[in-house]
């Protein structure tokens, strides 16, 4: 596996893949890889001839007071995992390769980025859209792979790709969960043992609420009861727990397919998110 940090060597390596007729898959990450990331790699390996994984902790998607400095960085361990999985190239750019001196351009995707994490983390999706557009231009993949755990992010990227005429496929991969149902996340590493045990209340409560909504129960009352259960289980703040259309992300007052339940809540110093289909 090649490890590349500068744009010119990246372009040279990609040119060799294309000369060989390879279909190129891109798996963008911020590192601190876990089984969820490796599932993206696995799907990419199934669908593509050459897989490029990227690791770049993107400063523009972190807001004031968020965990940019504390975000886990373990490139050597991550590189070993990617190499063992058969990844062809690790794109681990230096900051100046992504944001050169004087950089002044930002991409903003309106509408679908509003609400949910967009409301709780102002500017976050502008940073995501900008860095992902740059990765798309740098790698020019035939397909790019993203986890459904960050469902709003996936929706934003799909909208950006349509609007800016990126022609490659955007592939969503279902959320990978631990044995007790908690969605895998790099931020799970922040949890103490007690917090980790209590964190399962997020998916458990959301799943119960989703079933109740699908059975025809009143949406508002079900969500309020679910929030109360989460707060009683160790979470101290709930950013949102909302029923939304799975395609447009428009908020739903009554259940209508296709729908997903979206939740974000804080336990200790860690903010966890999840989403569950309602059917």
N, C-alpha and C positions, 0 to 999 in steps of 0.2 A: 504494500500500500504506500503510495506517495503521500507525503505531507507537504503542502504548498502554502506559502504565506504571502506571496507577491503575485500581482495580476499577470505579468508577462509569462512567468512559468506556468501559471494556471491555464492561460490561453493556449500555450504550446501543448500541454498535456491533453487538454480537451480536443485540440485539433487532431492529435493522434488517435483518440477514441473515435472521432467522426470519420477519419480516413479509413478506419477498420470497419466502418458501418455500424458501430455500436449505438444502441438506443440508450440514452443517458438519463438516469434518474437522480434527482436531488432530494436529500433529506436535510433540511435546515434545522439546526439545533443551537442552543446556548451552552451545550456541554452538560456536565453532571449527569451522564447518561444512565438510564435505568431500563427496565424491561419494556416500558412503553416506547421509548426511543428505538430500542432494538427491534421491536415489532414493526416500526416504520421501515427500518432497514430491511427486515425480512421480506416485507411486501414489495419493497423496491427491487430487491434481488430477484423476486419471482417475476416481475414485470419488465425488467430492464437488463441490458447486457453489461453496463458499467454504472456503478452507483457512486455518486459524489456525496459525501456527508460534509456539512459545514459546522464549525464551532465558532461562534462569535457572540460574546456577551454584549448585547447592543445597548449602549447607554441611553439612546434616545427614547426607549420604551419604558424607562424607569422614571417615576415622578419624584418630586421632592419628598424626602423622608422614607423612600422605599429602599429595597435591600441591594442596590447595585454593588456596593463595596463588599457586602457579606455573601453575595450570591456564590454558591459553591463552584470552584474551578479545579478541575482534576484532569488536565489534558492528557497526561501520560496514560492514566488508567482508561480514559475514554478512547484514546487511539488504539490501545491494545484490544479493547472490545470490538472496535470497528474493523480492525485488521483480521481478527479471528472470524468475524462474520462475513468476510469476503469483500469488503468495501474497496473500491479501486483507488479512491483519492480522498484525502481529508483536506478540505479547504479551511484553513485556520488563519484568516488574514490578520495582519496587524491593523491597528486602528486607522492609520493613515491610508490604507488601501480601501477602506470603506468610507471614511470621512476625511478626505484630504484637506489640507490647510485652505481656509476660506470657503469651505462647503456651506451652501446656502439654500439648498432645495429640500422641500418636504412634500410628501404625498399625504393627502387627507381624503378619506373615504366617508362621505357624509351619509346620514340616514342609518344604515345598518350598523355603524359604529356607535350610534347614540344609545343611551341606556345601558343596563347591565354593567359590564366592566368598563364600558366607555364613560358612564356617569361616575363610577367609583374611582376611576384612574384617568383623570383628564389628560389628554395628549398621548395616552398609551398606544392607541391604535394608529395614530399618525406615525409614531416611531416604528411600529411593526410593519405598516404598509411600506414605509420608506426603505427599511433595510431589506425586506423581502423582495421589493422591486429591484433593488441593487443586486441581490443575490441572483435573481432571475436573469438580469442582464449580464452578470459576470459569468455565470455557468451556462446559460442558454440550454436548459435541460429539455428533454422530450416529455418528462413528467416530473411533478414535484409532490411530495408526500407529507401530510400533516395529520396530527392526531385530532380526533373528535372531542377529546377532553376539553380542548380550547376551541369550543364550537363557534363562538362569536368571532374569534380570530380567523378560523377557517372560512366563515362567511364573508368577512372583510376581504380576505385574500382572493376569494373567488370573484367578488365584485370588482376588485381592483384589476384582476387579470382580464375580466371581460371588458371593463371600461378602457384599459390601456392597450388592448389588442395583443396581450400575450397569448400565444397560440398553443402552448403546451398544456397537457392535462394536469388538473389539480385533483389529487386523490386524497379523500378523507379516509382515515383508518380508525376503526372503532376503539374506544377507550380500553386500555389495559388496566385491570384492577388487581389489588392484592387479594389474598384468599378470603379476607373478611369483607371485601367489597369496596374498600377505599381506593379511589382512583390514584394511580401512580403519578407522582410529581416530584421534581427535584426539591421542592420546598418541604416535602415530608421529612427531609433530613433535619429540619429545624425543630421537629416535635420532640418533647420529652416522652418518656415511656407512658406516663399517665395521659398526656395529651394525645398520643398516638392511639391509645385504647379508646379514648372518648371521641376521637375524630370520626370513627365509623358511624356516629350518629348522623353525619351529613348524608351519606348515601342511603343509609337505612331509612331515615325520615323522608327523604325525597322519594324513595321507591314506594313507601306507604302512601304518600300524598299522590303520587302519579297513579297508583292503582285506584285510589278513591275517586280521583277526578275522572279517570276513564270509565268508572262505574256509574258516572252521572251525578256525583256529589257537587255541592256548591263550591266553586273554585275559591272565592275569597275566604270563606270560613275554613276550608281545608288548609289553605296556605297559612292563615293566622295560627291555627292549631299546630301546624308543623314548625313554625318559627318558635313557638313557645316550647315545644319539645326539645328543639335544638339548644335553646338558651338554658334549659334545665339540664342539659347533658354535658355542659362544659364549654360551649361556645359563648363568647361574651359580646359579640357584635355580629349582626347579620347585614351585609350590604344589600342583598336582594334575594328573594325567592319568588320567582315569577313563571307563569305559563306563557309561552310564546309560540308563534307559528314557526315551524322548523325550517321553512324556506326564507321567509321575509324577516323573521325575528320580530314581527309586530306582536304587541302584547294582546293576550286573549283573556276576556272576562268569563267566557264560557268555553268549554272544550269543543274543539273542532280540529279534525285531523288535516294535515300532519302537524303534530304539536310536540314540544319538548318542554320539560321543566328545568329551569336554570337556577342554580343557587351559588352564593358566595358568602362565606362566613369566616370569622376570626376566632382562632383558639390559641391562647398564649400570644406569641408575636407572629404567628403564621396565619396567612390568609389562604384558605382553600376554596377551590371552585369545583363544580361538578355540573353535569347535565344528564338528563335521563329522558328517553323517548316516552311519550304517553300514547298508549294505543289500547 
